[in-house]
């Protein structure tokens, strides 16, 4: 029942109101002085009480009586000393080593309040403050700097404060956590911890500069997920810019106040640009944001700024064929008659919904309108994973717009490069050159971004390393932050991340 007390003499075991009490004494074997090594003589006795592992859900207290000894050597710096308790308890601790190990395992996963509640169920009384102190008392693992590391940031307070996590990109073990994401902080850490030859990171300019200054010979590897994500954002903008072309099969966009204002602003911007006025001066004269002027200057015709209407599925969609047939037979059929007919067929919506549906032109269109974001999702999906209906919608959009056909081909070419292998850097150069020969301005901006960090992009497409492990650590960090409810400081959060 008490294997950790095998080297001691158990005097008695009895049950009391506060739990099971075990009286234990030392064996009386000779003990050497820790200062000079001479055998000490008994000077007195010391009583000590330790909390031990619970037994059958009951608390266990170990009342230990051990010797205090005096060194027999004259002039020894240790005149008196206590008998050591190896394997039972550390000096000045009130828990046995076995119980401390169990408490550490619980608070390592659950920390304060949750750890205290679970320990109470197990028969260990511990407050949440003591649980936190036990957690901070756990020693952090000492790991050598790996050859391949991953660096990424995570939010301490979203949009306000961020920290940096560094991991082993191969084994995904946590190496360290820095208090911010500044370039100087990461540079100082890299200079103090030499040994990394490959650094996986995202497109952060601060991290790139820190690695370049501290480890100029190290290989920087970009994150393939971020490269694909940036491409996806550019594709969504391009699809939206050509919505007038591929959206012809849906309800025609109506010329409203917003469309007229957009066309007028585009003409004003183009007129100033034709006169040699710069973008910043155009923004000042017209009272527009600089990014708005850039967006107007990027497109060659105002129709590209018109967006296809965004319609969600409604209760009228299942009855669209019946409404189309009835309106073809009798164009002047009253809406009240149509409402009565589709209600007999199972329609449960209102007359107002049917009225808006007809006025938007959704009855006469070939197929329900699709949003630019959804069409972009079809373009970015692997063709083998598309269903027959999705393939039909995508083919219709590509057939209706030449730019969409070019965009679909370029997306497939970029997607093939995400499987890292030697030679992908030359294929990327060819793909970028092909992209710049077509009229896809948002995709041109994406390729310019690749040029700014080309070495890291080339490494990402040719080397097997990636930053996915760091993203996984950040996901687990979010779970830890939710457990802590934002009430603990950075020191405790860093401790929990490194113990994970």
C-alpha positions as CSV (number, residue, x, y, z in Angstrom):
1,X,0.0,0.0,0.0
2,X,2.9,2.4,0.7
3,X,5.8,1.3,-1.5
4,X,7.5,4.7,-1.2
5,X,7.7,4.2,2.6
6,X,9.6,0.8,2.3
7,X,12.9,2.3,3.7
8,X,11.2,3.6,6.8
9,X,9.6,2.0,9.9
10,X,5.8,2.3,9.9
11,X,4.6,2.6,13.5
12,X,0.8,2.7,13.0
13,X,-1.9,3.4,10.4
14,X,-5.3,4.6,11.7
15,X,-8.3,6.4,10.3
16,X,-9.2,9.8,11.7
17,X,-11.7,12.5,10.8
18,X,-9.4,14.3,8.4
19,X,-8.2,11.1,6.7
20,X,-5.8,8.2,7.1
21,X,-2.8,9.0,9.3
22,X,0.4,7.0,8.9
23,X,3.1,7.3,11.7
24,X,6.6,6.7,10.3
25,X,10.1,6.8,11.8
26,X,13.6,6.4,10.4
27,X,15.5,3.2,10.6
28,X,18.3,4.6,12.7
29,X,21.1,3.8,10.2
30,X,24.3,5.9,10.4
31,X,24.2,9.1,8.5
32,X,27.3,11.0,7.1
33,X,27.8,14.7,7.5
34,X,27.2,16.5,4.2
35,X,30.0,18.8,4.9
36,X,33.0,16.6,5.9
37,X,31.6,13.1,5.5
38,X,32.0,12.1,9.2
39,X,29.3,10.0,10.8
40,X,27.1,12.2,13.0
41,X,25.6,11.5,16.4
42,X,22.0,11.9,17.4
43,X,21.3,15.5,18.6
44,X,17.6,15.4,18.8
45,X,14.4,14.4,16.9
46,X,12.2,16.4,14.4
47,X,8.6,15.7,13.6
48,X,7.3,16.5,10.1
49,X,3.9,16.0,8.5
50,X,3.5,15.3,4.8
51,X,0.5,15.0,2.5
52,X,0.7,11.7,0.6
53,X,-1.2,10.1,-2.3
54,X,-4.9,9.5,-1.4
55,X,-6.0,6.0,-0.6
56,X,-9.6,4.9,-1.7
57,X,-10.5,8.5,-2.1
58,X,-9.4,9.5,1.4
59,X,-6.6,11.9,2.3
60,X,-3.4,10.4,3.6
61,X,-1.1,12.2,6.1
62,X,2.4,10.9,6.8
63,X,3.6,11.9,10.3
64,X,7.4,11.4,10.2
65,X,9.8,11.4,13.0
66,X,13.4,11.6,12.0
67,X,16.7,12.5,13.6
68,X,18.7,15.7,13.9
69,X,22.4,15.0,14.1
70,X,25.6,16.8,15.2
71,X,28.8,16.5,13.3
72,X,31.7,14.9,15.3
73,X,34.4,16.8,13.5
74,X,35.6,20.0,15.3
75,X,35.4,23.0,13.1
76,X,33.1,21.5,10.5
77,X,30.9,24.2,8.9
78,X,27.8,21.9,9.4
79,X,27.5,21.7,13.2
80,X,24.1,20.1,13.0
81,X,22.1,18.6,10.1
82,X,18.9,16.7,9.5
83,X,18.6,13.2,8.4
84,X,17.8,13.1,4.6
85,X,14.6,11.6,3.2
86,X,15.6,10.4,-0.3
87,X,12.7,9.4,-2.5
88,X,10.1,10.6,0.1
89,X,10.1,14.4,0.1
90,X,12.2,17.4,-1.0
91,X,13.5,19.8,1.7
92,X,10.8,22.3,3.0
93,X,8.0,20.6,1.1
94,X,4.7,19.5,2.6
95,X,3.9,16.9,0.0
96,X,5.6,13.6,-0.7
97,X,7.4,13.3,-4.1
98,X,4.7,10.9,-5.3
99,X,1.9,13.4,-4.5
100,X,3.8,16.3,-5.9
101,X,4.2,14.3,-9.2
102,X,0.5,13.6,-9.3
103,X,-0.4,17.3,-8.6
104,X,2.1,18.4,-11.3
105,X,0.5,16.1,-13.9
106,X,-3.0,17.5,-13.2
107,X,-2.1,21.2,-13.0
108,X,0.1,20.9,-16.1
109,X,-3.1,20.1,-18.1
110,X,-5.8,22.1,-16.2
111,X,-3.9,24.8,-14.2
112,X,-5.9,26.7,-11.5
113,X,-9.6,26.2,-10.8
114,X,-10.1,23.2,-13.1
115,X,-7.1,21.5,-11.6
116,X,-8.2,22.3,-8.0
117,X,-11.7,20.8,-8.7
118,X,-10.3,17.6,-10.2
119,X,-7.8,17.1,-7.4
120,X,-10.6,17.5,-4.9
121,X,-12.4,14.6,-6.6
122,X,-9.2,12.5,-6.3
123,X,-9.0,13.3,-2.6
124,X,-6.3,16.0,-2.7
125,X,-7.2,19.3,-1.1
126,X,-5.5,22.2,-3.1
127,X,-6.6,25.8,-3.7
128,X,-6.4,27.3,-7.1
129,X,-3.6,29.6,-6.0
130,X,-1.6,26.7,-4.8
131,X,-2.3,24.9,-8.0
132,X,-0.8,27.8,-10.0
133,X,2.2,27.9,-7.7
134,X,2.7,24.2,-8.2
135,X,2.4,24.7,-12.0
136,X,5.0,27.5,-12.0
137,X,7.2,25.3,-9.8
138,X,7.5,22.6,-12.5
139,X,10.9,22.9,-14.3
140,X,10.8,23.7,-18.0
141,X,12.4,21.2,-20.3
142,X,15.8,22.2,-21.6
143,X,16.0,21.5,-25.3
144,X,19.0,22.2,-27.6
145,X,18.3,24.6,-30.5
146,X,17.2,22.3,-33.5
147,X,18.5,22.6,-37.0
148,X,15.1,23.4,-38.4
149,X,12.9,25.8,-36.4
150,X,9.4,27.2,-37.0
151,X,8.6,30.8,-36.0
152,X,5.1,32.3,-35.8
153,X,3.1,34.9,-33.9
154,X,-0.1,34.5,-31.8
155,X,-2.4,37.0,-30.2
156,X,-2.1,37.8,-26.5
157,X,-4.9,40.3,-27.1
158,X,-6.2,40.3,-30.6
159,X,-5.3,43.4,-32.7
160,X,-3.3,44.8,-29.7
161,X,-0.6,42.5,-28.3
162,X,1.2,39.6,-29.9
163,X,3.8,37.1,-28.9
164,X,6.2,34.7,-30.8
165,X,6.4,31.0,-30.5
166,X,9.5,29.0,-31.6
167,X,9.3,25.3,-32.2
168,X,11.3,22.4,-33.6
169,X,9.7,22.2,-37.1
170,X,10.5,18.4,-37.3
171,X,9.4,17.1,-33.9
172,X,7.1,20.0,-33.2
173,X,8.5,20.4,-29.6
174,X,8.2,23.9,-28.1
175,X,11.6,25.6,-27.9
176,X,10.7,29.1,-26.5
177,X,8.1,31.8,-26.3
178,X,9.0,35.5,-26.8
179,X,6.9,38.3,-25.3
180,X,6.4,40.2,-28.6
181,X,6.8,39.9,-32.3
182,X,9.4,42.6,-32.9
183,X,12.4,42.0,-35.1
184,X,14.9,43.0,-32.5
185,X,13.5,40.5,-30.0
186,X,13.7,37.6,-32.4
187,X,17.2,38.7,-33.5
188,X,18.5,38.8,-30.0
189,X,17.1,35.3,-29.3
190,X,18.6,33.9,-32.5
191,X,22.0,35.4,-31.7
192,X,21.9,33.9,-28.2
193,X,20.8,30.5,-29.4
194,X,22.9,29.5,-32.4
195,X,22.4,26.3,-34.3
196,X,19.4,26.8,-36.6
197,X,20.1,26.3,-40.3
198,X,16.6,26.4,-41.6
199,X,13.8,28.8,-40.4
200,X,10.2,28.3,-41.4
201,X,8.1,31.4,-41.1
202,X,5.1,33.2,-42.7
203,X,5.3,36.3,-44.8
204,X,6.1,38.6,-41.9
205,X,8.7,41.2,-42.8
206,X,9.8,41.6,-39.2
207,X,10.7,37.9,-38.9
208,X,12.4,37.9,-42.3
209,X,14.6,40.9,-41.3
210,X,15.5,39.4,-37.9
211,X,16.6,36.1,-39.4
212,X,18.5,37.9,-42.1
213,X,20.4,40.0,-39.6
214,X,21.1,37.2,-37.0
215,X,21.5,34.2,-39.3
216,X,22.5,35.4,-42.8
217,X,23.5,31.9,-43.8
218,X,20.2,30.3,-42.7
219,X,17.6,29.2,-45.3
220,X,14.3,30.9,-44.9
221,X,11.2,28.8,-45.9
222,X,7.9,30.5,-46.5
223,X,4.6,29.0,-45.5
224,X,2.8,27.3,-48.4
225,X,-0.6,27.8,-46.7
226,X,-0.1,31.5,-46.7
227,X,1.0,31.5,-50.3
228,X,-2.2,29.7,-51.3
229,X,-4.3,31.9,-49.0
230,X,-2.9,35.1,-50.7
231,X,-3.6,33.5,-54.1
232,X,-7.2,32.7,-53.0
233,X,-7.8,36.3,-52.0
234,X,-6.5,37.5,-55.4
235,X,-8.8,35.0,-57.2
236,X,-11.8,36.2,-55.2
237,X,-11.1,39.8,-56.3
238,X,-10.6,38.8,-59.9
239,X,-13.8,36.8,-60.0
240,X,-15.7,39.7,-58.5
241,X,-14.2,42.1,-61.1
242,X,-15.5,40.0,-64.0
243,X,-18.9,39.2,-62.5
244,X,-20.6,41.1,-65.3
245,X,-19.2,38.6,-67.8
246,X,-19.8,35.3,-66.0
247,X,-23.0,36.5,-64.3
248,X,-24.9,36.9,-67.5
249,X,-26.6,33.6,-67.0
250,X,-28.1,34.9,-63.7
251,X,-30.3,38.0,-63.0
252,X,-28.9,41.1,-64.8
253,X,-27.5,43.7,-62.4
254,X,-29.7,46.7,-62.1
255,X,-28.3,50.2,-62.7
256,X,-28.7,52.0,-59.4
257,X,-27.3,55.0,-57.6
258,X,-24.3,53.1,-56.5
259,X,-23.4,51.8,-60.0
260,X,-23.8,55.3,-61.5
261,X,-21.6,56.8,-58.8
262,X,-19.0,54.1,-59.4
263,X,-18.9,54.8,-63.1
264,X,-18.7,58.6,-62.6
265,X,-15.7,58.2,-60.2
266,X,-13.9,55.8,-62.5
267,X,-14.2,58.4,-65.3
268,X,-12.9,61.1,-63.0
269,X,-9.9,59.0,-62.0
270,X,-9.1,58.0,-65.6
271,X,-9.4,61.6,-66.7
272,X,-6.8,62.8,-64.1
273,X,-4.5,59.9,-64.9
274,X,-4.6,60.7,-68.6
275,X,-3.4,64.2,-67.7
276,X,-0.4,62.7,-65.8
277,X,-1.7,63.3,-62.3
278,X,-0.3,60.9,-59.7
279,X,-2.4,58.5,-57.7
280,X,-1.9,60.4,-54.4
281,X,-2.8,63.7,-56.0
282,X,-5.9,62.0,-57.6
283,X,-7.0,60.9,-54.1
284,X,-6.5,64.4,-52.7
285,X,-8.4,66.2,-55.5
286,X,-11.3,63.7,-55.5
287,X,-11.5,63.2,-51.7
288,X,-11.1,59.5,-52.1
289,X,-9.0,57.0,-50.3
290,X,-5.7,56.1,-52.0
291,X,-6.7,52.4,-52.2
292,X,-10.0,53.3,-53.8
293,X,-8.1,55.3,-56.5
294,X,-5.7,52.4,-57.0
295,X,-8.7,50.1,-57.5
296,X,-10.3,52.4,-60.1
297,X,-7.0,52.9,-61.9
298,X,-6.3,49.1,-62.0
299,X,-9.3,48.2,-64.2
300,X,-9.6,49.1,-67.8
301,X,-13.4,49.6,-67.9
302,X,-16.0,50.6,-65.3
303,X,-18.1,47.5,-65.8
304,X,-15.4,45.5,-64.0
305,X,-16.3,47.4,-60.8
306,X,-20.0,46.3,-61.0
307,X,-20.7,43.3,-58.8
308,X,-23.2,40.6,-59.6
309,X,-26.1,40.5,-57.1
310,X,-25.7,38.3,-54.1
311,X,-28.8,36.2,-53.6
312,X,-29.2,33.6,-51.0
313,X,-31.4,30.5,-51.4
314,X,-35.0,31.2,-50.7
315,X,-38.3,29.3,-50.2
316,X,-39.3,30.3,-53.8
317,X,-36.4,28.4,-55.5
318,X,-38.2,25.0,-55.6
319,X,-41.1,26.6,-57.6
320,X,-39.0,28.6,-60.1
321,X,-39.8,26.3,-63.0
322,X,-43.5,26.5,-62.3
323,X,-43.4,30.3,-62.1
324,X,-41.3,30.5,-65.3
325,X,-43.8,28.3,-67.2
326,X,-46.9,30.2,-66.0
327,X,-45.3,33.6,-66.8
328,X,-44.4,32.4,-70.3
329,X,-48.0,31.3,-70.8
330,X,-49.5,34.5,-69.4
331,X,-47.1,37.4,-68.9
332,X,-49.8,39.4,-67.1
333,X,-50.7,36.8,-64.6
334,X,-51.3,38.5,-61.2
335,X,-48.9,37.7,-58.4
336,X,-51.8,36.7,-56.1
337,X,-52.7,33.9,-58.6
338,X,-49.1,32.7,-58.6
339,X,-49.0,32.8,-54.9
340,X,-52.1,30.7,-54.6
341,X,-50.8,28.2,-57.1
342,X,-47.4,27.6,-55.4
343,X,-49.0,27.5,-52.0
344,X,-51.1,24.5,-53.2
345,X,-47.7,23.0,-54.3
346,X,-46.3,23.4,-50.8
347,X,-44.9,27.0,-50.7
348,X,-44.8,28.3,-47.1
349,X,-43.3,31.8,-47.7
350,X,-44.9,35.2,-47.9
351,X,-46.3,37.3,-50.8
352,X,-43.6,39.9,-50.2
353,X,-40.8,37.3,-50.7
354,X,-42.4,36.1,-54.0
355,X,-42.8,39.7,-55.1
356,X,-39.1,40.5,-54.6
357,X,-38.1,37.3,-56.2
358,X,-39.9,38.1,-59.4
359,X,-38.8,41.8,-59.5
360,X,-35.1,40.7,-59.2
361,X,-35.4,38.8,-62.4
362,X,-34.6,35.5,-60.7
363,X,-37.5,33.6,-62.4
364,X,-36.3,34.3,-66.0
365,X,-32.6,33.5,-65.4
366,X,-31.1,30.3,-66.6
367,X,-29.9,29.3,-63.2
368,X,-29.8,30.9,-59.7
369,X,-27.1,33.5,-59.3
370,X,-23.9,32.4,-57.6
371,X,-21.8,34.7,-55.5
372,X,-18.2,35.6,-56.6
373,X,-16.8,34.1,-53.4
374,X,-18.6,30.8,-54.1
375,X,-17.4,30.7,-57.7
376,X,-13.9,31.5,-56.6
377,X,-14.2,28.5,-54.2
378,X,-15.0,26.3,-57.2
379,X,-12.0,27.6,-59.1
380,X,-9.8,26.9,-56.1
381,X,-11.1,23.4,-55.6
382,X,-9.3,20.4,-57.0
383,X,-11.2,19.4,-60.2
384,X,-11.5,15.7,-59.1
385,X,-13.4,16.8,-56.0
386,X,-16.1,18.8,-57.8
387,X,-19.5,17.3,-58.2
388,X,-21.3,17.2,-61.5
389,X,-23.5,20.3,-60.6
390,X,-20.4,22.3,-59.5
391,X,-18.5,21.3,-62.7
392,X,-21.4,22.5,-64.8
393,X,-21.5,25.9,-63.0
394,X,-17.8,26.4,-63.3
395,X,-17.7,25.4,-67.0
396,X,-20.5,27.9,-67.7
397,X,-18.6,30.7,-66.0
398,X,-15.4,29.9,-67.8
399,X,-17.2,29.7,-71.2
400,X,-18.9,33.1,-70.6
401,X,-15.7,34.9,-69.8
402,X,-12.3,34.5,-71.4
403,X,-10.5,35.9,-68.3
404,X,-12.1,33.3,-66.1
405,X,-10.7,30.6,-68.4
406,X,-7.2,32.1,-68.1
407,X,-7.6,32.4,-64.4
408,X,-8.7,28.8,-64.0
409,X,-5.6,27.6,-65.9
410,X,-3.3,29.7,-63.8
411,X,-4.8,28.6,-60.5
412,X,-4.2,24.9,-61.5
413,X,-0.6,25.7,-62.4
414,X,0.0,27.4,-59.1
415,X,-1.7,24.6,-57.2
416,X,0.6,22.0,-58.8
417,X,3.6,23.9,-57.4
418,X,2.4,23.4,-53.8
419,X,3.7,19.8,-53.9
420,X,7.4,20.6,-53.0
421,X,10.0,19.1,-55.4
422,X,13.2,20.3,-57.1
423,X,12.6,22.4,-60.2
424,X,9.4,24.1,-58.9
425,X,11.3,27.4,-58.6
426,X,11.8,27.5,-62.4
427,X,8.2,26.5,-63.0
428,X,7.1,29.3,-60.7
429,X,9.1,31.8,-62.8
430,X,7.4,30.6,-66.0
431,X,4.0,30.7,-64.2
432,X,4.6,34.3,-63.1
433,X,5.7,35.4,-66.6
434,X,2.5,33.8,-68.0
435,X,0.4,35.6,-65.4
436,X,1.8,39.0,-66.3
437,X,0.8,38.5,-70.0
438,X,-2.9,38.4,-69.2
439,X,-5.2,41.2,-68.0
440,X,-5.6,40.1,-64.4
441,X,-4.4,43.0,-62.2
442,X,-5.2,41.4,-58.9
443,X,-3.2,38.4,-59.8
444,X,-0.4,40.8,-60.9
445,X,-0.4,42.2,-57.3
446,X,-0.1,38.6,-56.0
447,X,2.9,37.9,-58.2
448,X,4.6,41.1,-57.1
449,X,4.2,40.0,-53.5
450,X,6.0,36.7,-54.4
451,X,8.9,38.7,-55.9
452,X,9.3,40.6,-52.6
453,X,10.0,37.3,-50.8
454,X,11.1,35.1,-53.7
455,X,13.9,33.2,-51.9
456,X,11.6,32.1,-49.1
457,X,8.9,31.2,-51.7
458,X,11.4,29.2,-53.7
459,X,12.5,27.3,-50.6
460,X,8.8,26.6,-49.7
461,X,8.1,25.1,-53.1
462,X,11.3,23.0,-53.3
463,X,12.1,21.9,-49.7
464,X,9.9,19.5,-47.5
465,X,9.9,21.9,-44.5
466,X,6.8,23.9,-43.6
467,X,5.3,25.9,-40.8
468,X,2.3,23.7,-40.2
469,X,3.6,22.5,-36.8
470,X,3.7,26.1,-35.5
471,X,0.2,26.7,-36.6
472,X,-0.8,23.6,-34.6
473,X,0.9,24.9,-31.5
474,X,-1.0,28.2,-32.0
475,X,-4.3,26.3,-32.1
476,X,-3.5,24.6,-28.8
477,X,-2.4,27.9,-27.4
478,X,-5.9,29.3,-28.1
479,X,-7.4,26.4,-26.1
480,X,-5.0,27.2,-23.2
481,X,-6.0,30.9,-23.3
482,X,-9.7,29.9,-23.2
483,X,-9.0,27.8,-20.1
484,X,-7.3,30.8,-18.5
485,X,-10.1,33.3,-19.5
486,X,-7.5,36.0,-20.1
487,X,-6.9,36.5,-16.4
488,X,-3.3,35.1,-16.1
489,X,-0.2,36.9,-17.3
490,X,2.4,36.1,-20.0
491,X,4.7,34.2,-17.6
492,X,2.1,31.6,-16.8
493,X,1.0,31.3,-20.4
494,X,4.6,30.8,-21.5
495,X,5.0,28.2,-18.8
496,X,2.0,26.2,-20.0
497,X,3.0,26.4,-23.7
498,X,6.5,25.1,-23.1
499,X,5.2,22.3,-20.9
500,X,2.8,21.2,-23.6
